[in-house]
Amino acid sequence: MHVAGSHVANRPRKRVALFAGAYNHIADGVALTLNRLVDYLERRDIPARVFAPTGDDPALDHAGTLIPVPSIPFPGRSEYRCSLGLTSSVQEELEAFEPTLLQISTPDLLGFQALRFGRAAGIPVAGTYHTHFASYLKYYHLGLLEPVVWRYLRHFYQRCDHVYVPTTTMKDILRSYGIEEGLRLWQRGIDSDRFNPGHRSASWRRAHGLDTDEVVVAFVSRLVWEKGLDTYAEVIERLEHQGVPHRSLIVGDGPAREELEARLPHTTFTGFLHGEALSRAYASADVFLFPSDTETFGKVTLEAMASGLPTVCADAAGSRDLVEEGTTGFLCPPDDPDAFTDRVRRLVLDASRRREMGTAAYERAQGFARDRIHARLVQHYDELLRPADIPGTKERPRDPSVRSDNPEN
C-alpha cells in the first residue's frame, strides 16, 4: 500500500482527509460544521480533502475539494444517503492526496473502512462524535437496539486515536458507556458578525405577518420529529388555549412540515433560510424554544443566544453546556411540556426579563468565536502529528488485526 510519498519534507505537515455521511447534499448541522472547518483549514493553508456522498441537487455550495463517494438514498429518509464504502477508485484518490491525518465524522461503512485504512497505514485517526445516535432510536420505536448501537460505537471509537466531542456533558456520556480514551473537546463556534441583535428587522417581521408588538416564539432546525417538534407544537397549542398573546415562527424544512402545518395553522413557516435571511429571522424573534434532546451540541441554541434571544431548551447534552439556567434562559426536562410551557409563558409575559436574559445570552455567546475554536482543534491535530507519527518518516504502530494490504479486511 502506498500512502506517503518520498517527499514528506517538501509537503505541509498537516494534510487532513475528512470522511462524512453528509457534506453538501443536505444542509444539516454536521454538513455546515464540516464546511466551516474546511474553510478554516484552507484559510490556514492546511490542505484538506472531503470524502462523502453527493446528490443530484446539492443543498450547499461546499467548501474545499469534495471527492464523491458512491451512495444510495437512506430507506425511508431519502434526503440522507448511505455510503457504499471506500471503493478502489475512492481509495486511489485518498492515497494520491497523501494524508497525514484522517478525521471521521460518521461511523458508517465509509467511516469504518477509513478507520481500518488509517490503522493499517499507521496514519493517526480522529473520530468526531457529531450525532447522538442512541438518542434517536426512541423516535423510531427501536429503543431495544440501544445496547447494540453502543456496542458498535465502543468498538469504533475505542480504535480512534482521538475522539472529538462538542461538550463536556457529551464527554461524560461517552465515558459512562466505556468510550474513555482520547476524548478531546471540539466545541462549535459562532460568527458574531452573522449572528447578532443588530440584524433585528421590523420590515422582515412585517413581510412575514408578524406585528412589531407581538412576542415571537421561534424554532430553527430541520423539521424532523427527533428535534423535539412534538413538544414545541404542544407548547404552542397550550399557549393558545391559555390565551397567552404570542406568535410562533418555525424556520426550517423537512418531512414533518406538512403535519406540523396542519397542527399549527397560525404558525409562520419560512422553510430553510440561509445567509442574511437566517440572521434576520433569529434576531427578529423574541424567545427561542428548542426542546430537542438528541443534539450533541446546540448549534441553533448558540446562534439564537448570539442573536440576543433568551432560550428555553431541553436539559440534555446539546444545550446544557450553553444555557445558564435562570440567567441566559431556562433548561427543562425533555418531554415535559408542562415545564416548557411555564418557562415560555414567563418570558412572553415579562418583557423586562426577556431583555435581561437576551442580553446575558448574547454576552455568553461571545466566548464561542468560531476561529478560536477551530484553532483549538488544530492544536489537537498537532498533538497527534508528532514527527514520528507522520507517514513516511517513522512508522506508526499498526493495528495487528488489520492486514496492511487490504484496508477493507
N, C-alpha and C positions, 0 to 999 in steps of 0.2 A: 504494500500500500504506500502510495506517495502522498504525503500531506505537505510537509515543509520542503521548500526548495533548498538549494545550496547557497542562497544569497540572503540568509536570515539577517545578517548585519546591515544589509542595504535596504531593508524594508521596515516600516513602522513597527514598533514593539507591540502595539495593540492592534489586532485585526479581529473584529468581532463578527461571528456568524450567529444570527438570531433565527430561531425556529419558532413559528407561531401558528396557531389554529386560525387566526384572523389577522389581516393586516390592512387590506384595502377594500375587500368585497363587502364589508359591513362596518358601520360607524359605531361600534360598541366601545366601552371603556378601555378594554385591553388594546384594541387596534389604535385608538387615539393615543394611549400611553406609549405604545411602541413607536409610533410615528414621531412623537415628540422626542423620544430618546434618540432615535436615529438622526433626526435633525440636529440635536445637540452634538452627537458624536462627530458628525460631518463638519459642523462648525468648529470643532476642536481638532480637525484633521485626523480623526481616528476612523480608518476605513471600516465599513460595515456592509454586510450582505444579509438580506432577509429572505428566508425560505418559508413560503406559506402558500396555502390555496388561494386561487383567484377566481373571479366570476366574470360573466359576460358584461355586467353593468356595475362597475366599481362604485362604491359609495364615497370613496376618498381619493383625492389626488395624493398619492403616497409620497413619503419622503424616502430618499435614497434609492438604492438598487434592489429590486424585488425579483427573486428567482421563483417563478411559478412552480408549485408542486401539484401533481395530479390529485384530483379530489372528486368527490361526489356529494350531492346535497344530503344534509343530515335528515334521516327519516322523520317526517312529521314537523320539521322545522327547517324548511328549505332555505331560509336566509343564512343559515350556518352551513359549513361544508366540512366533510370528513376527509382528511388527507389519506392518500393511499400509500404513504410512507416514503422512505428515502430510496427512490428509484436509481438505477445506474446512471441515467443522464443527470439527475439532480446531484448525485454524489460526485460526478465529474466536475460540475460547477463548484461544488464545495471544495474539492481538492485543488482546483485551479486558483481559488481565492486564497489558499494557504492561511487559514485562520490560526490565531494563537489562543483564542478563547471561544467556547460555544456557550450561548445563553439560550435556554429552552423555556419557552413561555407556556407551553401546553403539554401535559404528559400523555399525549395521544400516540398513535402509531409512529408518526413522524418524529415526535419528541423522544420516544423510547429508542428508535433506531439511531437518532442523532446522539443520544446518550451512549449507546453501545459503540458508535463510531469514535466518539471522543475518548472513551475509556480504552479502546483498542489502540488508538493512535497516540495515547499519552498526552492529550490536549485537555487543559482544565475545562470543567463543565460547571456552569452555574444554572440552577433551576430557579424559575420565578413562580411564586405561588400567587397568581393573579385571581384565580376563581376558586371560591369555596365550594367545591363540587358536592361534598356530602350534604351541605345545607339545601341543595336544590332537590334532593330526592323526594322530600315530602310533598313537593308540588306536583310530582308525577306519580304519587302513590307507590313509591319504590323504597320506602324507609327501611324495609328489611334488608336491602342491599348495602346499607351504610357500612357494616363491618367489612364487607368485601372491598368496597371502594377504599376504605382506609388502609386495608392490607396492601392494595396495589400502590397507593400513594406512598406508603412507607417504603415499599420495595424500590420505587422510582427515586424519591428524593434522598434516601439514605445513600444512594450511589453518586449523588452530585457532590462536588467539592464545596460549593456554596449554595444556599437556598435563600433567595431574596424575598422577604415578606414586607408588606406595606405598613404594618402597625405592630406595636408591642403586644397588643391583645392577640393578634394572629400568631405571633411567635409562641405565646403561651398555649394557644390551642394546638399548634403543631407539636409542641413538646409533650402535651398531655396524650397525644396519640403515637408517641415514640419517634417522632422526627426531631432530633435534638442537635445533631452536629452541623456545623457550618452555617447556622442561621445568621443572617445579616439583615439589617433594616434598610429597605429602599422605599421611602415614602413617595407620595405623589405630590408634585409641585403645582403651583398656580402662577398664571401670567397675570400680574396685578394691573397691567395696562388694559388687558382684555376684560377682566372681571373686577369691577369696582362700582361704587354707588354713583359715580359720575355718568354712567350710561342710563340712568333712570330717565324715562321719556314719557311725557304726558301725551304726545302725539302717538307713540306706539300703543299706549293704553287705549286711546280713543279709536285707533284703527282696529283694535280687537274687541271693541264694545265694552271696554272697562272704564267706568267713570272715575274722575280724579279722586273723589272722596270714598270710593269703595275699597275695602280691605281685601286684597287678592291673596289667596292661599294657593301656592304653586307646587307642582310636582314636575320634576325634569328627569327623564330616563327613557330607556326603551320600554315599550308597553308590553311587558310580559308579566304574568301573574306573580312570578317569584320575586318581583321588585316591591312587593307589598301593596299592590294595586287594590286588592280586596279591602284592606284596612283603610287605605286612602278614601276609597269610594264610600265605605261605611261612615267614616268621619264626616265627609261632606253631606251625606244623607242625614246624619244626626243633627248637624248644624242647621240644615234647612228645616228639619222637623221642629227644632227648638226655637226657630225664628232668629237665630244669630245672624246679623247682617254681614254678608261676605260675598265674594265671588271666587270661583275655583278656576284654576288655569292648569292645563296639562300640556307640557312641551315634550314631544317625542312621538314615536310611531312604533307599531309592532302588531303582532297577531291578536292582542287583547283589545285593540282600539274599538272595533265595531261593537263589541259587547259593552265596553265602558261608555261609549257614546249613547247607547240605548239606556244604560243605567243612570247616567248623569246628564240629562238633557239640557241643563242650564250651565254646564261647564264649557269653557272656551278651550278648544283643541287646536293647536297650531301645527301639528306634525313636527318633523325634525327641523331644527333650526341650527344654523352654523354662523360663525363669524359675528359681525356686529348685531345681527338679529338675535342671536342667542344671548349676547351680552345685555342687550336691552330687555329681553324677556326676564332674565334674572333680576336685574336692578329695578325693573318696573313692578315687580311683585312686592308683597309686604311681609309674608310669612312663608317659610319653606317647610313643607311636610313630606318626609321621606321615611316610610315605615319598613323599608327593606331590611331583612336580617341575613341576606345572602352575600353581602359585599365583603371583599377583603379590605378595601379602602373606599371611603365615601367620597369619591371624586366630585360628584354633584353636590354633596354637602359642603365641601370646601369651596366650590365655585359660588354657591349661594352665600356662604359666610363672607367671602371676599367681596360680594356684591352688596353687603350690608344688611343681610336678612337674618333675623332670628330663626333658628331651625328647631324643628320638632322631629326627632329621629328615633329609630329603634335602638335600644340599649344592646347593641351587638357589635361585632368586630369592626364593621365598616365605619361607623360614626363615633363609637365610644371614645376613641383616642383624639377626636377632633372637637366634639361638643363639650363645653364645660357646663355641667348641669346647673341651671338656675342663673348662669352668667351670660353665656352666649346663646342659650336655648334650653331645650328640655330633652331628656332621654326617657323613653317609655318602654315597658316590657313588650317584646314582639307579640303580635297577635292579641293586643289588649286595646280594642277600640275605645273602651271607657277612658283609659288614661290618655290616649292620643286626643280624643275629643275634648277632654278637660283642659289640656295644655294649649291646644289651638284656640279654644274659646277664650281662655285668659288673654292670649295675645291679641286676638281680634278685638276684644272689648277694651283693651288698655293701650292706647296709643303711646303713652309715655314709656311704658315698659317695652313696647316694640322697638322704639327708638334706642333706648338704653341697651337692650340686648343686641340689636343690629349693629350698633357702634362697637360693642365688645367683640362681636363675631368678626367684623371687618379687621379689627386690630389683631385678633388672634391669627387670622388667615395670612397676615403679612409675614409670619415666620416660616411660610412654606414656599419661598421663592423657588421657581422651577429650576433655574440653572444651578442654584446652590445645592439642590437635592440631587441633580444629575451628577454634579461634581463629586458628591459623596459616593455615588455608585461607581464612578471611575476609580475612586480610591479603593473600593472593594476589588475591582479588576486588578489594580496594581498589587494587591495582597496576593492574588492568585498567580500573577505573572512575574514571579521572581525569575531571574535569568535562567535558573536551572529548569524552569517549567516551560520554556519556550521551545516548541518543536524544532528540532534541527540543531539545538545547542547541547542539550543533555536530556536523555530520555526520561520522561516522566514515568513513574511506576504504572504498569498496565494492570488492568483488571484480569486476573488469571482465568476468569470464567469466560472470557471473550477471545475468540481466535482472531489474531490481528489481520488475517487475510480475508475475513468475512464479517464486516460490521453488522450484518443482519442476523448473525448466528444466534 
